Amino acid sequence: MTTTDTMSPPAFIPYGRQDINQADIDAVVDVLEGDWLTQGPAIERFEQAVADATGAKYAVAISSCTAGLHIACLAAGLSRGDTLWTSPNTFVASANAARYCGANVDFVDIDPQTYNISISALADKLTKAKATNTLPKVVIPVHFSGQACNMAAIHQLSQEFGFTVIEDAAHAIGASYQSVPVGQCQHSAMTVFSFHPVKIVTTAEGGVVTTNDNTLYDQLIMLRSHGITKEADKLTSPAEGGWSYEQQTLGYHYRMTDIQAALGASQVQRLPEFIARRRQLAAQYDEMLADLPVIRPYQAESQQSSWHLYVVQIDSHKTSTTRKAVFDGLRAANIGVQIHYIPVHTQPYYKAIGFNRGDFPVAESYYQQAISLPMYPTLTDAEQQRVVATLRGFLA
Ligand SMILES: *Cc1c(COP(=O)(O)O)cnc(C)c1O
C-alpha cells in the first residue's frame, strides 16, 4: 500500500481526432524523399482513391472543404444578385461560400429528428420564393453528423424549381444514402468533402469536390489554380510554344500539396475500418445511453451514417440539468465535448446582414440542448465507458 498516491487528472478525451498509422507516415515520407512536393503524382492517386471510394467520375483535390465550396459555387455560376440556401445547423463555411461569390444567403430550418435541412420547410420556402421571383440558384444540403439528407426529395425539388445542388459532405465520407456512397452525385451536381483532422479521414488540411459532369470538372480544375490552363485543346489561340498557358478566368490558389495527398490516399484505404469502428461506437452509445434523459440520434432507414459526430440532446422534459451544466461538467472531467452548431444565422456577421434570433426556431431549440460526445476510431471502449459514466453522474 502506498501513502503517496496523488490523484492525477484522467487523460483528456477529445471529441474527435485523427488516426495516423505507420503506412500513413511512410506514404508522407515517400513524398518528402521524392521529386514532387506539390502538383505531382500523389494528387492523382488521391483523387482516384476518392473517386473509387465514392463512385464519382471525377474528384478534384483542393486545399480545404471551404475552398471547394467556393469553387463549386463559382462553377455552378453563382454570382452577385443570386441567392444560395443552406441549413443553419452547419459550420459557417457552408454559407460563407455564397458570400465569397458576392451572392446572398438564406437558410431553411432543420428537421427536428435528423437535424438536416427540413424537406417540408424547403418545399414551402421554394413555393413562396417562386411567387416573389426570389428562387435560389444553389442549395447546399449539409449531411449533418454523417447522416445524408433526403437527397431524392431535394433532387426532385431542384428539377421543379431549377436550382443546382451542391452537397456539403464534410461529415459524410464513407456514408451511404439508399446504399449509394455519398459523393457519387446521384442527386446533385457536386459533393464537397473535408479532410480536416477531426473529420473522418484526414490530409491535415484539405478537401475534394466530386462530380460526374465533365464541364464542371474542367471549371473546378481551372478555378483551383488561378484560372490557368496549359492544355492545348483548351487554349483560345494556338500555342506559341511549349511554355504557353492561358489565364482564362479569375481563379484561386486552392491546390493541395503532394504531402497532404499522399496522406489522404493512404487514409482513404483505411476508410472501411474507420467507419466500422465509428458505427460500433455509435451502437454502444445507443445502448449505454438508453436509460438516460437524453435524446439519442435518430437514424432514418435509408441512411448508413459515417458517424462523424454522435450528438445527444439533453432532454429538458426529463431532467432539470442544463446543457451548459453538462458541458461544463464534462469539460472539467477532461472530456472534450463540443457543440455542433451555433446556428449560423445568429453569428454577428449574419445578424449584420439582416438575420435575427428566432428566424429558424427548430435549429435554435435543437442547439440549446445539443452536445457532441467523443467519437473517433481510436476511442477505446474503456474511454467510452468513462464518458458515459461521467455523463450519467451529471444527469442523475
Ligand atoms: C469542417 C466543415 C467545413 C469546412 O471544412 P474545411 O476543410 O475546414 O474548410 C465545411 N462544412 C462543414 C459542415 C464542416 O463540418
The ligand as an SDF file (V2000), in Angstrom:
LIG
                    3D

 15 15  0  0  0  0  0  0  0  0999 V2000
  -15.3880   21.2180  -41.3330 C   0  0  0  0  0  0  0  0  0  0  0  0
  -16.5470   21.7020  -42.1470 C   0  0  0  0  0  0  0  0  0  0  0  0
  -16.3850   22.5600  -43.2410 C   0  0  0  0  0  0  0  0  0  0  0  0
  -15.0680   23.1990  -43.5730 C   0  0  0  0  0  0  0  0  0  0  0  0
  -14.0630   22.2990  -43.8360 O   0  0  0  0  0  0  0  0  0  0  0  0
  -12.5460   22.8220  -44.0260 P   0  0  0  0  0  0  0  0  0  0  0  0
  -11.8840   21.6440  -44.6840 O   0  0  0  0  0  0  0  0  0  0  0  0
  -12.0140   23.1000  -42.6620 O   0  0  0  0  0  0  0  0  0  0  0  0
  -12.5820   24.0090  -44.8850 O   0  0  0  0  0  0  0  0  0  0  0  0
  -17.4900   22.8750  -44.0040 C   0  0  0  0  0  0  0  0  0  0  0  0
  -18.7080   22.4030  -43.7020 N   0  0  0  0  0  0  0  0  0  0  0  0
  -18.9160   21.5950  -42.6460 C   0  0  0  0  0  0  0  0  0  0  0  0
  -20.2900   21.0900  -42.3710 C   0  0  0  0  0  0  0  0  0  0  0  0
  -17.8460   21.2330  -41.8170 C   0  0  0  0  0  0  0  0  0  0  0  0
  -18.0490   20.4600  -40.7460 O   0  0  0  0  0  0  0  0  0  0  0  0
  1  2  1  0
  2  3  1  0
  2 14  2  0
  3  4  1  0
  3 10  2  0
  4  5  1  0
  5  6  1  0
  6  7  2  0
  6  8  1  0
  6  9  1  0
 10 11  1  0
 11 12  2  0
 12 13  1  0
 12 14  1  0
 14 15  1  0
M  END
$$$$
